[in-house]
Amino acid sequence: MSLLISVLVTFLVVVLVLYLVNRLPMDGRTKQIVQVIVIIIGVLSLLRYLALF
């Protein structure tokens, strides 16, 4: 059960950070780079919770 909660919390944090990045007044290219970095960090943390990485 705690694994499911951890995965859900991680997913919600990634979605929230992506939303906040979209709200920032930045250049389009910079915003895209930050979004890719956030997604990579989110995927790596999900893999860690699933014990695949």
PDB file of N, H, CA, C and O in Angstrom:
ATOM      1  N   MET A   1       0.821  -1.195   0.000  1.00  0.00           N
ATOM      2  CA  MET A   1       0.000   0.000   0.000  1.00  0.00           C
ATOM      3  C   MET A   1       0.866   1.262   0.000  1.00  0.00           C
ATOM      4  O   MET A   1       0.533   2.242  -0.665  1.00  0.00           O
ATOM      5  N   SER A   2       1.966   1.240   0.737  1.00  0.00           N
ATOM      6  H   SER A   2       2.237   0.443   1.278  1.00  0.00           H
ATOM      7  CA  SER A   2       2.824   2.426   0.780  1.00  0.00           C
ATOM      8  C   SER A   2       3.509   2.662  -0.564  1.00  0.00           C
ATOM      9  O   SER A   2       3.819   3.802  -0.912  1.00  0.00           O
ATOM     10  N   LEU A   3       3.745   1.592  -1.318  1.00  0.00           N
ATOM     11  H   LEU A   3       3.493   0.666  -1.036  1.00  0.00           H
ATOM     12  CA  LEU A   3       4.329   1.741  -2.647  1.00  0.00           C
ATOM     13  C   LEU A   3       3.383   2.521  -3.548  1.00  0.00           C
ATOM     14  O   LEU A   3       3.812   3.410  -4.284  1.00  0.00           O
ATOM     15  N   LEU A   4       2.109   2.192  -3.492  1.00  0.00           N
ATOM     16  H   LEU A   4       1.761   1.469  -2.895  1.00  0.00           H
ATOM     17  CA  LEU A   4       1.111   2.889  -4.305  1.00  0.00           C
ATOM     18  C   LEU A   4       1.021   4.359  -3.915  1.00  0.00           C
ATOM     19  O   LEU A   4       0.915   5.225  -4.783  1.00  0.00           O
ATOM     20  N   ILE A   5       1.061   4.640  -2.641  1.00  0.00           N
ATOM     21  H   ILE A   5       1.147   3.936  -1.936  1.00  0.00           H
ATOM     22  CA  ILE A   5       1.002   6.027  -2.167  1.00  0.00           C
ATOM     23  C   ILE A   5       2.249   6.787  -2.621  1.00  0.00           C
ATOM     24  O   ILE A   5       2.150   7.938  -3.045  1.00  0.00           O
ATOM     25  N   SER A   6       3.399   6.164  -2.538  1.00  0.00           N
ATOM     26  H   SER A   6       3.480   5.228  -2.193  1.00  0.00           H
ATOM     27  CA  SER A   6       4.644   6.809  -2.967  1.00  0.00           C
ATOM     28  C   SER A   6       4.620   7.120  -4.460  1.00  0.00           C
ATOM     29  O   SER A   6       5.052   8.192  -4.883  1.00  0.00           O
ATOM     30  N   VAL A   7       4.120   6.191  -5.246  1.00  0.00           N
ATOM     31  H   VAL A   7       3.769   5.320  -4.903  1.00  0.00           H
ATOM     32  CA  VAL A   7       4.039   6.408  -6.693  1.00  0.00           C
ATOM     33  C   VAL A   7       3.062   7.537  -6.997  1.00  0.00           C
ATOM     34  O   VAL A   7       3.350   8.390  -7.835  1.00  0.00           O
ATOM     35  N   LEU A   8       1.924   7.554  -6.336  1.00  0.00           N
ATOM     36  H   LEU A   8       1.690   6.861  -5.655  1.00  0.00           H
ATOM     37  CA  LEU A   8       0.937   8.608  -6.566  1.00  0.00           C
ATOM     38  C   LEU A   8       1.461   9.977  -6.154  1.00  0.00           C
ATOM     39  O   LEU A   8       1.251  10.961  -6.862  1.00  0.00           O
ATOM     40  N   VAL A   9       2.137  10.044  -5.023  1.00  0.00           N
ATOM     41  H   VAL A   9       2.309   9.244  -4.448  1.00  0.00           H
ATOM     42  CA  VAL A   9       2.693  11.319  -4.565  1.00  0.00           C
ATOM     43  C   VAL A   9       3.756  11.812  -5.539  1.00  0.00           C
ATOM     44  O   VAL A   9       3.799  13.000  -5.859  1.00  0.00           O
ATOM     45  N   THR A  10       4.610  10.915  -6.011  1.00  0.00           N
ATOM     46  H   THR A  10       4.575   9.950  -5.752  1.00  0.00           H
ATOM     47  CA  THR A  10       5.629  11.298  -6.979  1.00  0.00           C
ATOM     48  C   THR A  10       4.994  11.815  -8.265  1.00  0.00           C
ATOM     49  O   THR A  10       5.425  12.833  -8.806  1.00  0.00           O
ATOM     50  N   PHE A  11       3.979  11.124  -8.751  1.00  0.00           N
ATOM     51  H   PHE A  11       3.628  10.297  -8.312  1.00  0.00           H
ATOM     52  CA  PHE A  11       3.287  11.551  -9.963  1.00  0.00           C
ATOM     53  C   PHE A  11       2.649  12.921  -9.776  1.00  0.00           C
ATOM     54  O   PHE A  11       2.741  13.772 -10.660  1.00  0.00           O
ATOM     55  N   LEU A  12       2.006  13.140  -8.636  1.00  0.00           N
ATOM     56  H   LEU A  12       1.931  12.448  -7.918  1.00  0.00           H
ATOM     57  CA  LEU A  12       1.370  14.431  -8.378  1.00  0.00           C
ATOM     58  C   LEU A  12       2.395  15.560  -8.269  1.00  0.00           C
ATOM     59  O   LEU A  12       2.143  16.669  -8.739  1.00  0.00           O
ATOM     60  N   VAL A  13       3.534  15.292  -7.661  1.00  0.00           N
ATOM     61  H   VAL A  13       3.739  14.391  -7.279  1.00  0.00           H
ATOM     62  CA  VAL A  13       4.580  16.308  -7.545  1.00  0.00           C
ATOM     63  C   VAL A  13       5.129  16.667  -8.924  1.00  0.00           C
ATOM     64  O   VAL A  13       5.362  17.840  -9.213  1.00  0.00           O
ATOM     65  N   VAL A  14       5.336  15.663  -9.776  1.00  0.00           N
ATOM     66  H   VAL A  14       5.146  14.709  -9.541  1.00  0.00           H
ATOM     67  CA  VAL A  14       5.832  15.933 -11.126  1.00  0.00           C
ATOM     68  C   VAL A  14       4.828  16.774 -11.905  1.00  0.00           C
ATOM     69  O   VAL A  14       5.210  17.726 -12.585  1.00  0.00           O
ATOM     70  N   VAL A  15       3.551  16.428 -11.810  1.00  0.00           N
ATOM     71  H   VAL A  15       3.241  15.654 -11.257  1.00  0.00           H
ATOM     72  CA  VAL A  15       2.516  17.195 -12.513  1.00  0.00           C
ATOM     73  C   VAL A  15       2.457  18.623 -11.986  1.00  0.00           C
ATOM     74  O   VAL A  15       2.327  19.564 -12.768  1.00  0.00           O
ATOM     75  N   LEU A  16       2.549  18.795 -10.677  1.00  0.00           N
ATOM     76  H   LEU A  16       2.655  18.031 -10.041  1.00  0.00           H
ATOM     77  CA  LEU A  16       2.511  20.132 -10.085  1.00  0.00           C
ATOM     78  C   LEU A  16       3.710  20.965 -10.527  1.00  0.00           C
ATOM     79  O   LEU A  16       3.553  22.139 -10.862  1.00  0.00           O
ATOM     80  N   VAL A  17       4.891  20.380 -10.532  1.00  0.00           N
ATOM     81  H   VAL A  17       5.018  19.426 -10.259  1.00  0.00           H
ATOM     82  CA  VAL A  17       6.084  21.116 -10.948  1.00  0.00           C
ATOM     83  C   VAL A  17       5.989  21.490 -12.430  1.00  0.00           C
ATOM     84  O   VAL A  17       6.370  22.596 -12.813  1.00  0.00           O
ATOM     85  N   LEU A  18       5.485  20.574 -13.265  1.00  0.00           N
ATOM     86  H   LEU A  18       5.176  19.675 -12.953  1.00  0.00           H
ATOM     87  CA  LEU A  18       5.315  20.899 -14.684  1.00  0.00           C
ATOM     88  C   LEU A  18       4.319  22.039 -14.866  1.00  0.00           C
ATOM     89  O   LEU A  18       4.524  22.907 -15.713  1.00  0.00           O
ATOM     90  N   TYR A  19       3.256  22.046 -14.088  1.00  0.00           N
ATOM     91  H   TYR A  19       3.089  21.340 -13.400  1.00  0.00           H
ATOM     92  CA  TYR A  19       2.279  23.128 -14.157  1.00  0.00           C
ATOM     93  C   TYR A  19       2.918  24.463 -13.757  1.00  0.00           C
ATOM     94  O   TYR A  19       2.708  25.483 -14.413  1.00  0.00           O
ATOM     95  N   LEU A  20       3.692  24.443 -12.682  1.00  0.00           N
ATOM     96  H   LEU A  20       3.863  23.614 -12.148  1.00  0.00           H
ATOM     97  CA  LEU A  20       4.335  25.671 -12.216  1.00  0.00           C
ATOM     98  C   LEU A  20       5.381  26.164 -13.214  1.00  0.00           C
ATOM     99  O   LEU A  20       5.547  27.372 -13.385  1.00  0.00           O
ATOM    100  N   VAL A  21       6.085  25.249 -13.871  1.00  0.00           N
ATOM    101  H   VAL A  21       5.950  24.268 -13.732  1.00  0.00           H
ATOM    102  CA  VAL A  21       7.065  25.651 -14.883  1.00  0.00           C
ATOM    103  C   VAL A  21       6.352  26.335 -16.049  1.00  0.00           C
ATOM    104  O   VAL A  21       6.857  27.315 -16.597  1.00  0.00           O
ATOM    105  N   ASN A  22       5.194  25.828 -16.424  1.00  0.00           N
ATOM    106  H   ASN A  22       4.784  25.033 -15.979  1.00  0.00           H
ATOM    107  CA  ASN A  22       4.442  26.447 -17.516  1.00  0.00           C
ATOM    108  C   ASN A  22       3.977  27.852 -17.159  1.00  0.00           C
ATOM    109  O   ASN A  22       3.796  28.684 -18.048  1.00  0.00           O
ATOM    110  N   ARG A  23       3.783  28.128 -15.889  1.00  0.00           N
ATOM    111  H   ARG A  23       3.930  27.453 -15.167  1.00  0.00           H
ATOM    112  CA  ARG A  23       3.317  29.440 -15.450  1.00  0.00           C
ATOM    113  C   ARG A  23       4.442  30.470 -15.378  1.00  0.00           C
ATOM    114  O   ARG A  23       4.170  31.670 -15.326  1.00  0.00           O
ATOM    115  N   LEU A  24       5.697  30.027 -15.373  1.00  0.00           N
ATOM    116  H   LEU A  24       5.918  29.053 -15.415  1.00  0.00           H
ATOM    117  CA  LEU A  24       6.821  30.950 -15.262  1.00  0.00           C
ATOM    118  C   LEU A  24       7.038  31.702 -16.573  1.00  0.00           C
ATOM    119  O   LEU A  24       6.888  31.135 -17.655  1.00  0.00           O
ATOM    120  N   PRO A  25       7.389  32.975 -16.467  1.00  0.00           N
ATOM    121  CA  PRO A  25       7.671  33.743 -17.692  1.00  0.00           C
ATOM    122  C   PRO A  25       9.106  33.499 -18.181  1.00  0.00           C
ATOM    123  O   PRO A  25      10.010  34.293 -17.921  1.00  0.00           O
ATOM    124  N   MET A  26       9.287  32.388 -18.890  1.00  0.00           N
ATOM    125  H   MET A  26       8.553  31.743 -19.101  1.00  0.00           H
ATOM    126  CA  MET A  26      10.609  32.040 -19.410  1.00  0.00           C
ATOM    127  C   MET A  26      10.530  31.884 -20.921  1.00  0.00           C
ATOM    128  O   MET A  26       9.449  31.810 -21.506  1.00  0.00           O
ATOM    129  N   ASP A  27      11.706  31.837 -21.535  1.00  0.00           N
ATOM    130  H   ASP A  27      12.584  31.898 -21.061  1.00  0.00           H
ATOM    131  CA  ASP A  27      11.809  31.569 -22.965  1.00  0.00           C
ATOM    132  C   ASP A  27      11.297  30.152 -23.245  1.00  0.00           C
ATOM    133  O   ASP A  27      11.422  29.268 -22.397  1.00  0.00           O
ATOM    134  N   GLY A  28      10.728  29.938 -24.418  1.00  0.00           N
ATOM    135  H   GLY A  28      10.626  30.656 -25.106  1.00  0.00           H
ATOM    136  CA  GLY A  28      10.146  28.649 -24.762  1.00  0.00           C
ATOM    137  C   GLY A  28      11.136  27.504 -24.733  1.00  0.00           C
ATOM    138  O   GLY A  28      10.820  26.408 -24.270  1.00  0.00           O
ATOM    139  N   ARG A  29      12.352  27.766 -25.236  1.00  0.00           N
ATOM    140  H   ARG A  29      12.608  28.657 -25.612  1.00  0.00           H
ATOM    141  CA  ARG A  29      13.378  26.715 -25.267  1.00  0.00           C
ATOM    142  C   ARG A  29      13.817  26.348 -23.850  1.00  0.00           C
ATOM    143  O   ARG A  29      13.987  25.169 -23.541  1.00  0.00           O
ATOM    144  N   THR A  30      13.999  27.337 -22.998  1.00  0.00           N
ATOM    145  H   THR A  30      13.861  28.295 -23.249  1.00  0.00           H
ATOM    146  CA  THR A  30      14.390  27.096 -21.607  1.00  0.00           C
ATOM    147  C   THR A  30      13.292  26.332 -20.868  1.00  0.00           C
ATOM    148  O   THR A  30      13.576  25.418 -20.094  1.00  0.00           O
ATOM    149  N   LYS A  31      12.062  26.705 -21.107  1.00  0.00           N
ATOM    150  H   LYS A  31      11.832  27.448 -21.735  1.00  0.00           H
ATOM    151  CA  LYS A  31      10.931  26.038 -20.466  1.00  0.00           C
ATOM    152  C   LYS A  31      10.867  24.568 -20.885  1.00  0.00           C
ATOM    153  O   LYS A  31      10.572  23.696 -20.068  1.00  0.00           O
ATOM    154  N   GLN A  32      11.144  24.300 -22.154  1.00  0.00           N
ATOM    155  H   GLN A  32      11.385  25.008 -22.819  1.00  0.00           H
ATOM    156  CA  GLN A  32      11.124  22.934 -22.651  1.00  0.00           C
ATOM    157  C   GLN A  32      12.235  22.100 -22.014  1.00  0.00           C
ATOM    158  O   GLN A  32      12.022  20.938 -21.669  1.00  0.00           O
ATOM    159  N   ILE A  33      13.410  22.689 -21.859  1.00  0.00           N
ATOM    160  H   ILE A  33      13.584  23.634 -22.139  1.00  0.00           H
ATOM    161  CA  ILE A  33      14.532  21.980 -21.227  1.00  0.00           C
ATOM    162  C   ILE A  33      14.199  21.656 -19.775  1.00  0.00           C
ATOM    163  O   ILE A  33      14.471  20.547 -19.316  1.00  0.00           O
ATOM    164  N   VAL A  34      13.620  22.599 -19.050  1.00  0.00           N
ATOM    165  H   VAL A  34      13.399  23.500 -19.423  1.00  0.00           H
ATOM    166  CA  VAL A  34      13.248  22.367 -17.653  1.00  0.00           C
ATOM    167  C   VAL A  34      12.183  21.278 -17.567  1.00  0.00           C
ATOM    168  O   VAL A  34      12.235  20.442 -16.665  1.00  0.00           O
ATOM    169  N   GLN A  35      11.226  21.272 -18.481  1.00  0.00           N
ATOM    170  H   GLN A  35      11.184  21.951 -19.213  1.00  0.00           H
ATOM    171  CA  GLN A  35      10.184  20.242 -18.472  1.00  0.00           C
ATOM    172  C   GLN A  35      10.782  18.849 -18.693  1.00  0.00           C
ATOM    173  O   GLN A  35      10.387  17.889 -18.031  1.00  0.00           O
ATOM    174  N   VAL A  36      11.731  18.745 -19.622  1.00  0.00           N
ATOM    175  H   VAL A  36      12.051  19.526 -20.159  1.00  0.00           H
ATOM    176  CA  VAL A  36      12.367  17.452 -19.878  1.00  0.00           C
ATOM    177  C   VAL A  36      13.139  16.984 -18.648  1.00  0.00           C
ATOM    178  O   VAL A  36      13.097  15.803 -18.304  1.00  0.00           O
ATOM    179  N   ILE A  37      13.837  17.894 -17.987  1.00  0.00           N
ATOM    180  H   ILE A  37      13.871  18.854 -18.267  1.00  0.00           H
ATOM    181  CA  ILE A  37      14.589  17.535 -16.783  1.00  0.00           C
ATOM    182  C   ILE A  37      13.645  17.053 -15.684  1.00  0.00           C
ATOM    183  O   ILE A  37      13.934  16.063 -15.012  1.00  0.00           O
ATOM    184  N   VAL A  38      12.521  17.741 -15.495  1.00  0.00           N
ATOM    185  H   VAL A  38      12.285  18.546 -16.040  1.00  0.00           H
ATOM    186  CA  VAL A  38      11.551  17.346 -14.467  1.00  0.00           C
ATOM    187  C   VAL A  38      10.977  15.968 -14.785  1.00  0.00           C
ATOM    188  O   VAL A  38      10.811  15.146 -13.883  1.00  0.00           O
ATOM    189  N   ILE A  39      10.676  15.708 -16.044  1.00  0.00           N
ATOM    190  H   ILE A  39      10.811  16.375 -16.776  1.00  0.00           H
ATOM    191  CA  ILE A  39      10.123  14.403 -16.427  1.00  0.00           C
ATOM    192  C   ILE A  39      11.151  13.297 -16.206  1.00  0.00           C
ATOM    193  O   ILE A  39      10.800  12.216 -15.733  1.00  0.00           O
ATOM    194  N   ILE A  40      12.408  13.552 -16.539  1.00  0.00           N
ATOM    195  H   ILE A  40      12.693  14.430 -16.923  1.00  0.00           H
ATOM    196  CA  ILE A  40      13.452  12.545 -16.323  1.00  0.00           C
ATOM    197  C   ILE A  40      13.619  12.245 -14.844  1.00  0.00           C
ATOM    198  O   ILE A  40      13.735  11.082 -14.458  1.00  0.00           O
ATOM    199  N   ILE A  41      13.633  13.275 -14.015  1.00  0.00           N
ATOM    200  H   ILE A  41      13.539  14.220 -14.329  1.00  0.00           H
ATOM    201  CA  ILE A  41      13.756  13.061 -12.570  1.00  0.00           C
ATOM    202  C   ILE A  41      12.549  12.293 -12.047  1.00  0.00           C
ATOM    203  O   ILE A  41      12.698  11.411 -11.202  1.00  0.00           O
ATOM    204  N   GLY A  42      11.362  12.617 -12.539  1.00  0.00           N
ATOM    205  H   GLY A  42      11.242  13.333 -13.225  1.00  0.00           H
ATOM    206  CA  GLY A  42      10.159  11.901 -12.113  1.00  0.00           C
ATOM    207  C   GLY A  42      10.184  10.438 -12.501  1.00  0.00           C
ATOM    208  O   GLY A  42       9.822   9.576 -11.700  1.00  0.00           O
ATOM    209  N   VAL A  43      10.612  10.144 -13.733  1.00  0.00           N
ATOM    210  H   VAL A  43      10.906  10.844 -14.384  1.00  0.00           H
ATOM    211  CA  VAL A  43      10.682   8.752 -14.175  1.00  0.00           C
ATOM    212  C   VAL A  43      11.722   7.989 -13.369  1.00  0.00           C
ATOM    213  O   VAL A  43      11.485   6.843 -12.988  1.00  0.00           O
ATOM    214  N   LEU A  44      12.868   8.604 -13.103  1.00  0.00           N
ATOM    215  H   LEU A  44      13.061   9.535 -13.412  1.00  0.00           H
ATOM    216  CA  LEU A  44      13.898   7.930 -12.307  1.00  0.00           C
ATOM    217  C   LEU A  44      13.421   7.641 -10.885  1.00  0.00           C
ATOM    218  O   LEU A  44      13.718   6.582 -10.332  1.00  0.00           O
ATOM    219  N   SER A  45      12.688   8.573 -10.298  1.00  0.00           N
ATOM    220  H   SER A  45      12.446   9.434 -10.747  1.00  0.00           H
ATOM    221  CA  SER A  45      12.192   8.324  -8.946  1.00  0.00           C
ATOM    222  C   SER A  45      11.105   7.248  -8.944  1.00  0.00           C
ATOM    223  O   SER A  45      11.021   6.461  -8.001  1.00  0.00           O
ATOM    224  N   LEU A  46      10.273   7.205  -9.989  1.00  0.00           N
ATOM    225  H   LEU A  46      10.342   7.844 -10.754  1.00  0.00           H
ATOM    226  CA  LEU A  46       9.286   6.128 -10.074  1.00  0.00           C
ATOM    227  C   LEU A  46       9.964   4.776 -10.253  1.00  0.00           C
ATOM    228  O   LEU A  46       9.538   3.784  -9.661  1.00  0.00           O
ATOM    229  N   LEU A  47      11.009   4.730 -11.059  1.00  0.00           N
ATOM    230  H   LEU A  47      11.356   5.535 -11.540  1.00  0.00           H
ATOM    231  CA  LEU A  47      11.752   3.479 -11.217  1.00  0.00           C
ATOM    232  C   LEU A  47      12.402   3.056  -9.913  1.00  0.00           C
ATOM    233  O   LEU A  47      12.486   1.865  -9.613  1.00  0.00           O
ATOM    234  N   ARG A  48      12.858   4.022  -9.144  1.00  0.00           N
ATOM    235  H   ARG A  48      12.790   4.990  -9.388  1.00  0.00           H
ATOM    236  CA  ARG A  48      13.461   3.688  -7.845  1.00  0.00           C
ATOM    237  C   ARG A  48      12.421   3.101  -6.895  1.00  0.00           C
ATOM    238  O   ARG A  48      12.705   2.145  -6.173  1.00  0.00           O
ATOM    239  N   TYR A  49      11.207   3.678  -6.896  1.00  0.00           N
ATOM    240  H   TYR A  49      10.976   4.454  -7.482  1.00  0.00           H
ATOM    241  CA  TYR A  49      10.155   3.146  -6.041  1.00  0.00           C
ATOM    242  C   TYR A  49       9.726   1.762  -6.467  1.00  0.00           C
ATOM    243  O   TYR A  49       9.344   0.948  -5.626  1.00  0.00           O
ATOM    244  N   LEU A  50       9.779   1.480  -7.743  1.00  0.00           N
ATOM    245  H   LEU A  50      10.089   2.141  -8.427  1.00  0.00           H
ATOM    246  CA  LEU A  50       9.392   0.155  -8.244  1.00  0.00           C
ATOM    247  C   LEU A  50      10.559  -0.824  -8.199  1.00  0.00           C
ATOM    248  O   LEU A  50      10.423  -1.965  -8.641  1.00  0.00           O
ATOM    249  N   ALA A  51      11.700  -0.396  -7.672  1.00  0.00           N
ATOM    250  H   ALA A  51      11.810   0.531  -7.313  1.00  0.00           H
ATOM    251  CA  ALA A  51      12.891  -1.231  -7.494  1.00  0.00           C
ATOM    252  C   ALA A  51      13.419  -1.755  -8.819  1.00  0.00           C
ATOM    253  O   ALA A  51      13.916  -2.879  -8.893  1.00  0.00           O
ATOM    254  N   LEU A  52      13.313  -0.947  -9.861  1.00  0.00           N
ATOM    255  H   LEU A  52      12.909  -0.035  -9.801  1.00  0.00           H
ATOM    256  CA  LEU A  52      13.870  -1.320 -11.151  1.00  0.00           C
ATOM    257  C   LEU A  52      15.179  -0.612 -11.423  1.00  0.00           C
ATOM    258  O   LEU A  52      15.895  -0.965 -12.361  1.00  0.00           O
ATOM    259  N   PHE A  53      15.500   0.387 -10.609  1.00  0.00           N
ATOM    260  H   PHE A  53      14.918   0.673  -9.847  1.00  0.00           H
ATOM    261  CA  PHE A  53      16.705   1.169 -10.824  1.00  0.00           C
ATOM    262  C   PHE A  53      17.328   1.508  -9.508  1.00  0.00           C
ATOM    263  O   PHE A  53      18.365   2.170  -9.467  1.00  0.00           O
TER     264      PHE A  53
END
